[in-house]
């Protein structure tokens, strides 16, 4: 009975399908890097059932890196990750750095916009009011 259930609902014989999914897997916008890493692990277990070696670890790491956008993949590769978890950690570090840089750039743009608005407001004021405004600030 157990054997019949395994044959009917098990993943045996579907290894090629999971290997193909692994090869085609891409990082989705709504997905965290940790979720991508976990899905790569899941697909590895289904594509290579019962196998755990340095080669499968390397294949998992490669699948993860290939799933990333090319810039992030390059930055992770230059940091020479040792395995899938290390690659995920390094990708997260790069992503956090990117977000920090982007936030700083947006803050600078916001400050520039405020400064431009203030300058245009002051230039539109009559000369007498400008002098009074300066004395009050």
Secondary structure, DSSP 8 states (H G I E B T S, - for coil): -HHHHHHHHS-TT-HHHHHHHHHH----TTS-HHHHHHHHHHHHHHHTTT--SHHHHHHHHHHHHHHS-HHHHHHHHHT--SSHHHHHHHHHHHHHHHHHHHHHHHHHHHHHHHHHHHHHHHHHS-HHHHHHHHHH-
